[in-house]
Amino acid sequence: QSVLTQPPSVSGAPGQSVTISCTGNSSNIGAPYDVPWYQQVPGTAPKLLIYDTNKRPSGVPDRFSGSKSGTSASLTIAGLLPEDEAYYYCQSYDSSLRDMVFGGGTKVTVL
Amino acid sequence: QVQLVQSGAEVKKPGASVKVSCKASGYTFGAFVVHWVRQGPGQRLEWMGWVNSGNGHTRYSQKFQGRVTFTWDTSATTAYMELSGLTSEDTGVYFCARGFAKLVVVDYWGQGALVTVSS
């Protein structure tokens, strides 16, 4: 059971948009901590996608965007492409646990 | 360019220990922290802790406290993670990743090291 809750899967047709939610509480997402997002293609290492809630490292397309409100954060992928099929994870810090925490991961399927 | 290259796959028996290495290059080793993250068969990511070779500080996740030890060799720009008392539930891929003191984000990851625990 992960501290941060994500839907197990989301899907969309090419060109559509999908949004992945990440729900926590006042000790993690609801506190003033960053919520980075990572993309992982099975068999490879995670790759940083979003940091500082909505900033993208160099090379990450602007189709990926993040947001945060209250105790939840979201990742939106606009204009889905076949290469976006992957697992996506949110992350934060939990002040009660004093640990970094990850969401359980969401599998994105491009139909 | 920043690279983190980890040691190879290991097969261990229950009760044994495993030591995974993470060779860093392309940046000043002591200026960043190294996180360790485990991924079990179900794809879930578990944070194990971090080590700051610049000031010698370590932080272990409560789940792994007492069983895991982080060390480093500054001259070799290499970090190490040793996990003891292995059980089948420790089977998974162990990643190292570069992070920043006082920040949540990690920006570069190693390729992962598969550890299989089996009798």
Contacts between the chains, C-beta under 8 A, distances in Angstrom:
chain1	res1	chain2	res2	distance
A	2	B	44	6.5
A	33	B	104	5.6
A	34	B	103	6.7
A	34	B	104	4.3
A	34	B	105	5.8
A	35	B	104	7.6
A	36	B	104	6.1
A	36	B	105	4.4
A	36	B	106	7.6
A	42	B	43	7.9
A	44	B	111	7.7
A	45	B	95	6.0
A	45	B	109	3.9
A	45	B	110	6.5
A	45	B	111	5.6
A	45	B	112	5.6
A	46	B	45	7.3
A	46	B	95	7.4
A	46	B	97	7.9
A	46	B	109	5.6
A	47	B	109	7.3
A	48	B	105	6.8
A	48	B	106	7.0
A	48	B	107	5.2
A	48	B	108	7.8
A	51	B	105	4.3
A	51	B	107	7.6
A	52	B	105	7.7
A	57	B	107	6.8
A	87	B	43	6.1
A	89	B	45	5.8
A	91	B	45	8.0
A	91	B	104	6.3
A	91	B	105	7.7
A	92	B	104	6.1
A	93	B	104	5.0
A	97	B	62	6.7
A	98	B	62	7.7
A	99	B	47	6.1
A	99	B	61	5.0
A	99	B	62	6.3
A	99	B	63	8.0
A	100	B	35	7.3
A	100	B	47	4.0
A	100	B	50	7.9
A	100	B	61	7.7
A	100	B	104	6.6
A	101	B	47	6.7
A	102	B	37	7.8
A	102	B	44	7.4
A	102	B	45	4.1
A	102	B	46	7.2
A	102	B	47	6.5
A	104	B	44	5.7
A	105	B	43	5.3
A	105	B	44	6.5
A	105	B	45	7.1
